[in-house]
């Protein structure tokens, strides 16, 4: 797990090694254990290292194999690297380290651009093929590891974070009106390839991009499960699906134990993280390090789920740590969290993940987490009604349940200079849900949630906040084989029992009923969910700051309406409207964007 960066020039000018050094330095927290740079005339690579696999200098990056004509920077973990290493040794290749990094290099030497098809894991890759004079960029199937791009005529820069690109300089920081439309419509989500800034884009998940020395480029999507029923599964009943899902999840959990350091678990007390603990214990892991966080209660809303996490920790004899924080801890944490955000993230629990990661990183470098289970197995409240919605009405049903604002309201929110002249969010939604390869309305929405929304909401949130403290978080519910299997699973098995039905049946083999059948919980941070008190003061300060007044991103009248009516501000579906606006403005100010 690391931070990667680079610059390629296509106009004959030398790349700016100082800019790459600045980008790498901006990602020091992602890789506190080492750094390195490498140049080949038209390209410079930079790297910050977090040592997880092969702790020796042999695993350092940028990794260069002169005999193969290859150089590489890589962020993430290839879980099947021991198996690939044996396969490549049998094919006649040699290795100089025990790292997964070198396995990627040799896999490219063996299979060329098809190397990504052999990798099981999470990764963002920048590989230089010196003989063909080309740069190969790749991102993992579910977009767990980020890769940001800034392109200008004659130049391409890439980095693991958007702020790192800003540190490199010479980036168009104008607001992208379409991205702003998405942010204000979809719980602050801006799907790839866009970001809120015009000059920065993201390589989409499951995408390989090849750039030649003259600047010509091409890209392809190398993986996309079909959300249809497969002939191979004909005749499978609910118990068969339970067995298949259980087997795939057990494999996913075991895969994510590969490390040369201890692996812990972020244990919220919910079904997903509790199931990970149970399956790890079943696999023979003893005295796991587990971690839970809680906050002050507010207005009858509980600020922790310790009763459930304690139950699981006792049941599996984990080395468990409760982390309790008061509301007074939140305001300084909000500022630090915003500074760590790769993009603006309006979810209230992003601060909680930042605080949790800070504490967990004091004890372990790697932890497993339950992100993704709701998207993959239909765990959200709007999923279950979709089983009775016609395929051609999926967009209407999703919009009614998920949109924070429709296009008409956005014309009141955004100042004319930043307004999008069309309903871009609705257009993208309709196009995504109407695309072939999804059999039912729920299939189409789960495909959208898993492959478009999830990489730019919970996945991005967890990566940004954990890596701010040099903590690698692994997500077994986003295992590529498990996701492929779940995509083919009949929707009624996933939507059963109030959502995640097939997963709950797997859990009944190993977890007590009170953990499985409890009401669904979310990361509880009452003070942030309500955006009141000192947190509200911080939001108001950002929205009324001189930079905000000069930018005038939002229409002043709309902002004043939200400030005057706290209940209206909380009316958004799943988000706080005032917090969402203030968070974006605070992020822009924090990162010096005028």
HUUR-V901021 format. One record per residue. N is the residue number from 1. SS is DSSP state (h for helix, s for strand, l for the rest). PSI is psi in whole degrees, 0 to 359 (* if undefined). OMEGA is omega in whole degrees, -180 to 180 (* if undefined). Layout:
n={N N}
ss={SS SS}
psi={PSI PSI}
omega={OMEGA OMEGA}
This chain:
n={1 2 3 4 5 6 7 8 9 10 11 12 13 14 15 16 17 18 19 20 21 22 23 24 25 26 27 28 29 30 31 32 33 34 35 36 37 38 39 40 41 42 43 44 45 46 47 48 49 50 51 52 53 54 55 56 57 58 59 60 61 62 63 64 65 66 67 68 69 70 71 72 73 74 75 76 77 78 79 80 81 82 83 84 85 86 87 88 89 90 91 92 93 94 95 96 97 98 99 100 101 102 103 104 105 106 107 108 109 110 111 112 113 114 115 116 117 118 119 120 121 122 123 124 125 126 127 128 129 130 131 132 133 134 135 136 137 138 139 140 141 142 143 144 145 146 147 148 149 150 151 152 153 154 155 156 157 158 159 160 161 162 163 164 165 166 167 168 169 170 171 172 173 174 175 176 177 178 179 180 181 182 183 184 185 186 187 188 189 190 191 192 193 194 195 196 197 198 199 200 201 202 203 204 205 206 207 208 209 210 211 212 213 214 215 216 217 218 219 220 221 222 223 224 225 226 227 228 229 230 231 232 233 234 235 236 237 238 239 240 241 242 243 244 245 246 247 248 249 250 251 252 253 254 255 256 257 258 259 260 261 262 263 264 265 266 267 268 269 270 271 272 273 274 275 276 277 278 279 280 281 282 283 284 285 286 287 288 289 290 291 292 293 294 295 296 297 298 299 300 301 302 303 304 305 306 307 308 309 310 311 312 313 314 315 316 317 318 319 320 321 322 323 324 325 326 327 328 329 330 331 332 333 334 335 336 337 338 339 340 341 342 343 344 345 346 347 348 349 350 351 352 353 354 355 356 357 358 359 360 361 362 363 364 365 366 367 368 369 370 371 372 373 374 375 376 377 378 379 380 381 382 383 384 385 386 387 388 389 390 391 392 393 394 395 396 397 398 399 400 401 402 403 404 405 406 407 408 409 410 411 412 413 414 415 416 417 418 419 420 421 422 423 424 425 426 427 428 429 430 431 432 433 434 435 436 437 438 439 440 441 442 443 444 445 446 447 448 449 450 451 452 453 454 455 456 457 458 459 460 461 462 463 464 465 466 467 468 469 470 471 472 473 474 475 476 477 478 479 480 481 482 483 484 485 486 487 488 489 490 491 492 493 494 495 496 497 498 499 500 501 502 503 504 505 506 507 508 509 510 511 512 513 514 515 516 517 518 519 520 521 522 523 524 525 526 527 528 529 530 531 532 533 534 535 536 537 538 539 540 541 542 543 544 545 546 547 548 549 550 551 552 553 554 555 556 557 558 559 560 561 562 563 564 565 566 567 568 569 570 571 572 573 574 575 576 577 578 579 580 581 582 583 584 585 586 587 588 589 590 591 592 593 594}
ss={l s s s s s s s s l l l l l l l h h h h h h h h h h l h h h h s l s s s s s s l l l s s s s s s s l l l l l l l h h h l l l s s s l l l l s s s s s s s s s l l h h h h h h h h h h l l l l l l l l l h h h h h h h h h h h h h h h h h h h l l s s s s s s s s s l l l l s s s s s s l l l l l l l l s s s s s l l s s s s s l l h h h h h h h l l l l l l s l h h h h h h h h h l l l l l l l l s l l s l l l s s l l l l s s s s s s l l l l s s s s s l l l l l s l l l h h h l l l l h h h h h h h h h h h h h h h h h h l l l l l l l s s s s l l l l h h h h h h h h h h h h l l l l l l s s s s s s l l l s l l s l l l l h h h h h h h h h h l l l s s s s s s l l h h h h h h h h h h h h h h l l l l l l l l l h h h h h h h h h h h l l l l l s s s l l l l h h h h l l l l h h h h h h h h l l h h h h h h h h h h h h l l l l h h h h h h h s l h h h l l l l l h h h h h h h h h h h l l l s l l h h h h h h h h h h h h h h h h l h h h h h h h h h h l l l l s s s l h h h l h h h h h h h h h l l h h h h h h h h l l h h h h h h h l l l l l h h h h l l l l l l l l l h h h h h l l h h h h h h h h h h h l l h h h h h h l l s l h h h h h h h h h l h h h h l l l l l l l h h h h h h h h h h h h h h l l l l}
psi={133 186 130 155 165 162 132 138 139 4 13 350 150 144 155 94 328 321 318 322 320 319 315 318 328 345 26 322 331 334 76 355 357 166 161 157 160 143 148 45 295 357 145 136 142 154 140 134 134 115 117 316 134 85 356 173 341 339 6 158 161 139 129 131 98 323 334 350 36 147 151 140 145 136 124 207 133 107 332 22 327 319 317 321 315 320 319 326 318 333 359 3 160 160 151 0 178 24 155 337 312 329 322 314 312 327 321 319 326 315 359 217 343 2 327 331 341 349 130 113 199 133 149 128 136 109 132 119 100 329 320 355 59 156 131 121 139 148 146 168 323 7 32 322 134 156 110 145 141 115 135 165 122 2 144 129 149 154 162 342 153 315 330 319 321 320 329 333 169 51 136 109 18 151 134 113 324 316 320 321 315 313 316 349 323 56 39 15 132 101 151 147 358 157 174 345 137 326 4 133 167 138 125 158 156 34 137 128 132 124 121 165 335 4 348 142 160 155 157 149 121 0 133 108 150 125 60 165 137 142 327 341 7 133 354 131 186 320 325 318 323 316 319 314 317 318 317 323 321 319 317 318 317 320 323 14 350 118 157 18 163 152 125 189 134 105 101 334 354 175 314 306 327 321 323 314 315 318 328 319 319 327 0 3 124 145 47 145 120 152 135 153 148 159 176 143 161 124 38 356 122 144 7 168 38 328 318 317 324 321 315 317 319 318 331 12 49 160 91 142 122 137 111 131 149 164 329 339 347 317 311 329 326 314 316 324 315 321 331 349 129 332 165 132 111 355 137 336 359 326 320 319 324 314 320 315 322 316 318 322 344 344 325 159 345 139 147 151 160 12 143 342 322 319 322 325 24 55 351 155 331 352 314 317 340 346 340 11 133 150 321 0 12 319 317 316 317 315 318 327 331 326 134 322 148 177 324 317 325 332 338 339 311 137 150 326 337 5 144 133 6 168 74 324 317 320 315 319 311 317 317 316 334 350 145 159 13 129 323 172 317 321 313 318 320 323 316 311 315 321 345 311 313 316 335 22 265 324 312 321 311 318 314 314 323 317 344 341 15 37 127 122 131 141 91 334 349 23 135 324 323 317 319 317 314 326 325 346 134 134 327 332 327 320 351 159 37 18 145 34 311 327 322 324 323 317 330 342 339 348 152 153 327 337 324 318 10 159 145 133 162 164 107 114 80 319 327 324 322 346 56 180 222 330 318 320 322 318 315 319 317 318 338 6 154 321 321 319 322 320 318 58 321 152 126 322 322 318 317 326 315 321 329 340 87 327 320 325 333 9 351 150 96 6 166 118 320 315 320 316 313 324 317 314 320 321 316 317 318 324 17 30 118 *}
omega={-168 167 -178 180 177 173 174 177 -177 -174 180 178 177 177 -176 -179 179 178 178 177 178 179 179 -179 179 -179 -178 -178 178 -179 -175 -171 -180 -180 178 175 179 -178 177 176 -178 -176 175 176 176 -175 168 -169 167 -172 179 -180 -173 -174 -177 177 180 179 -177 179 -5 179 -176 170 -178 -178 180 -177 -174 173 -171 159 -168 177 177 180 174 -172 -179 -176 178 179 178 -179 179 179 -179 174 180 179 175 -180 177 -180 180 -180 173 -173 172 177 -178 177 177 179 -177 176 176 178 -178 -170 -179 -176 177 -179 -178 -179 -178 -174 173 -180 177 -174 163 -169 167 -174 178 173 -171 -179 180 179 180 176 179 177 180 178 -175 -169 -178 177 -178 178 -174 173 -177 -176 172 -176 172 180 177 -175 172 171 175 180 179 179 176 177 177 176 177 180 177 177 176 178 174 -176 173 -179 176 -176 179 178 177 177 178 -178 -176 179 -166 176 176 180 172 -176 175 12 -174 161 -178 179 -178 -173 -178 177 177 169 -178 175 176 -176 174 178 -180 -179 179 -177 179 177 176 -177 174 178 178 171 -172 -178 173 179 175 180 179 179 -174 178 -178 -177 -179 178 180 176 -175 -180 177 179 176 -180 -179 180 179 179 -180 180 177 177 -179 -180 180 179 -173 171 -176 -177 173 176 180 180 178 179 171 -171 -180 -172 175 -178 -168 -179 178 179 177 179 -178 -178 174 177 178 -179 175 178 -178 176 175 170 179 -172 176 -180 178 -177 178 173 -178 174 -180 179 -179 -180 178 175 -175 -180 -178 -180 177 180 180 -179 178 -176 -177 172 179 173 -166 178 171 176 -179 -179 180 178 -180 179 -168 -174 176 179 178 -180 179 179 -180 179 -178 -176 173 173 177 -178 -172 180 -177 -174 179 178 179 178 178 -180 178 -178 178 -178 -178 -178 176 -173 -179 176 -176 176 173 -176 -173 -178 173 -176 -179 -180 -176 -174 172 -177 -178 -175 -179 -179 -171 179 -178 178 -180 -180 176 -178 -176 177 -177 -177 179 -179 -180 -179 -179 -176 -165 -174 173 -178 171 -176 -179 179 -179 176 176 -173 -169 177 -175 -178 -178 -175 174 -173 177 179 -172 -178 177 -180 180 179 -178 -179 -179 -176 180 -178 -180 177 174 -169 -176 177 -180 175 -177 -179 178 175 178 -178 -173 -170 180 -175 -173 -180 -177 171 -175 -179 179 -180 -177 180 -178 -174 179 -178 173 180 179 179 178 179 -178 -170 -176 179 176 172 -173 180 177 180 178 178 -179 179 -179 -178 177 -175 -177 178 179 -176 -178 175 180 -180 -180 -175 -178 178 178 178 174 -177 -178 177 -170 -175 175 -176 -177 175 -176 -171 177 174 -179 178 174 -179 -171 173 -172 -177 179 178 -179 -179 179 178 -177 178 178 179 179 179 -180 178 -180 -177 -178 -180 178 180 179 180 179 -180 -177 179 -178 180 -175 -179 180 179 -180 176 180 180 -178 -174 -178 -180 177 -180 -179 -172 -177 -179 176 179 177 -172 -180 178 -178 179 -178 179 179 -180 179 179 179 -180 -179 -177 171 -178 -176 *}
